Amino acid sequence: MMDKQTLRARLRAARDAFVLDAHPSVLVPQPFLDRLDHGLTVASYVPMGGEADPSPLARAAVEAGCEIVLPHIVDRATPLRFLAWDTEAALIAGPFGLHQPAHTADERRPDIILTPLVAFDSALNRLGQGAGHYDRAFEAFPDAWRVGVAWSVQQVESLPADPWDVPLHAIVTERDWITP
């Protein structure tokens, strides 16, 4: 099995090539729609590079009466916070090339966390960017439903899992809705 750094580099390249060639869009599967309820807080994100765009899922959440929050990151060590975001409000530049709400936005507790990833396996383990922001968020919000948003080319046979890695509840791609 490859180490995580090598795996990240290989799969970022595959992901970026896939997006350039296919121009995909993630599914909005019925099991996701069934979980949405008026008043829930859904954490989404603004994709970077070839990351899968969660916009179709976020739009469905808004249509169901959910509030959308986005991650706000200060640096590698500080835990991310999920901040309220009005879809008409401008985002600010954050570290690592992120677009995020201003630090003065209200913090919220997410009920559903849509999470980007670099790789995933059929056991719903995810490989993120490597800073551990989402792993710490999953620990801080253990009751949140964790949904990975990815492209099918990001699936691998298996991933090395560290003790702090938290598996997802589901993964959505342009092809599939994957659950245990």
C-alpha atoms as one frame of an Amber mdcrd trajectory, in Angstrom:
protein
   0.000   0.000   0.000   1.242   3.490  -0.861   1.970   6.039   1.835  -0.596
   8.829   2.218   1.563  11.552   0.642   2.186   9.523  -2.528  -1.469   8.493
  -2.688  -2.597  12.126  -2.378  -0.346  13.230  -5.244  -1.471  10.372  -7.513
  -5.169  10.849  -6.836  -5.123  14.646  -7.096  -3.642  14.235 -10.584  -6.271
  11.632 -11.531  -9.068  13.804 -10.119  -7.878  16.911 -11.967  -7.561  15.033
 -15.280 -11.031  13.511 -14.819 -12.639  16.922 -14.237 -10.950  18.387 -17.326
 -12.060  15.504 -19.533 -15.536  14.706 -18.215 -16.974  17.950 -16.717 -18.938
  15.837 -14.197 -21.599  16.802 -11.667 -22.392  14.934  -8.457 -25.688  13.129
  -8.055 -28.401  14.280  -5.686 -29.589  10.846  -4.537 -32.930  10.156  -2.891
 -31.383   8.939   0.398 -29.720  12.352   0.743 -32.981  14.169  -0.012 -34.774
  11.943   2.508 -32.425  13.150   5.290 -33.107  16.829   4.658 -35.571  18.581
   6.907 -36.535  22.210   7.427 -34.241  23.838   9.989 -31.295  21.449   9.671
 -27.820  22.927   9.315 -25.819  21.565   6.381 -22.090  22.227   6.191 -20.973
  22.530   2.589 -17.733  23.885   1.098 -16.409  25.815  -1.879 -14.428  23.375
  -4.048 -10.800  23.999  -4.919  -9.055  22.686  -7.996 -10.604  19.412  -9.097
 -12.596  18.779  -5.911 -16.139  17.569  -6.458 -18.561  20.485  -6.276 -21.249
  19.984  -3.596 -23.449  22.780  -5.014 -26.247  20.449  -6.250 -26.501  18.968
  -2.745 -26.398  22.404  -1.078 -29.115  23.701  -3.437 -31.323  20.734  -2.534
 -30.718  21.480   1.156 -31.703  25.134   0.727 -34.845  24.094  -1.174 -35.714
  21.818   1.776 -35.381  24.738   4.204 -31.939  23.932   5.568 -29.337  26.499
   6.576 -25.977  26.332   4.773 -22.744  26.866   6.667 -19.203  26.837   5.330
 -15.909  25.952   6.971 -13.721  28.773   8.235 -10.047  27.941   8.656  -7.418
  30.099  10.351  -4.327  27.892  10.004  -3.225  24.228  10.061  -3.429  23.833
  13.833  -6.639  25.696  14.695  -9.828  23.609  14.406 -12.155  24.692  11.635
 -15.421  26.347  12.558 -18.638  26.138  10.572 -19.952  29.654   9.981 -23.344
  30.789   8.731 -23.395  31.869   5.115 -26.063  33.700   3.187 -25.718  32.475
  -0.392 -25.702  36.101  -1.548 -22.883  37.146   0.813 -19.382  37.581  -0.530
 -16.747  35.154   0.650 -13.288  36.186   1.776  -9.929  34.674   0.886  -8.668
  32.272   3.506  -5.503  30.253   3.977  -4.612  27.479   1.512  -6.597  29.217
  -1.260  -9.949  28.725   0.476 -13.012  30.928   0.021 -14.875  31.241   3.298
 -17.259  33.428   5.306 -15.790  36.304   7.307 -14.674  35.350  10.806 -17.468
  37.532  12.227 -20.240  35.274  10.857 -22.214  33.258  13.406 -20.867  29.827
  14.282 -23.265  26.892  13.869 -23.388  23.210  14.814 -23.860  21.137  11.635
 -26.369  18.315  11.367 -24.914  17.152   8.034 -21.309  17.665   6.935 -20.547
  17.509   3.211 -16.834  16.908   3.084 -14.274  17.089   0.294 -11.686  14.359
   0.025  -8.729  13.199  -1.991  -9.497   9.465  -1.877 -11.978   6.993  -0.403
 -12.479   3.245  -0.162 -15.524   0.968   0.034 -15.281   0.942   3.853 -15.982
   4.714   3.651 -12.564   5.716   4.903 -11.445   9.052   3.475  -8.102  10.584
   2.761  -8.207  14.349   3.133  -5.702  17.087   2.452  -3.605  16.080   5.462
  -4.179  18.846   8.015  -6.834  16.886   9.953  -9.414  19.679   9.957 -12.344
  17.446   9.057 -11.225  14.606  11.340 -11.256  17.054  14.255 -14.641  18.419
  13.121 -16.066  14.884  12.994 -14.830  14.350  16.549 -16.319  17.685  17.684
 -19.691  16.917  16.032 -20.079  13.130  16.434 -23.830  13.209  15.754 -23.459
  14.936  12.377 -24.129  12.803   9.304 -20.823  12.679   7.392 -21.154  12.610
   3.583 -18.078  12.552   1.370 -18.385  14.312  -1.982 -16.024  12.917  -4.612
 -15.505  11.696  -8.145 -15.590   7.967  -8.890 -11.920   8.072  -9.970 -10.994
   8.866  -6.362 -12.026   5.430  -5.115  -9.183   3.085  -4.179  -9.079  -0.532
  -3.031  -8.238   0.401   0.566  -6.799   3.290   2.536  -4.390   3.279   5.442
  -6.441   4.370   8.463  -4.899   6.056  11.481  -6.558   5.884  14.920  -7.907
   9.437  14.546  -9.459   8.831  11.118 -13.269   8.853  11.267 -15.123   6.975
   8.503 -17.971   8.576   6.604 -21.628   7.547   6.678 -21.987   7.846   2.897
 -20.201   9.034  -0.223 -21.771  10.569  -3.306 -20.062  10.710  -6.706 -21.198
  11.502 -10.238 -22.189   7.812 -10.537 -23.099   6.379  -7.144 -24.473   6.772
  -3.648 -22.190   4.596  -1.531 -23.092   3.390   1.956 -21.676   0.559   4.089
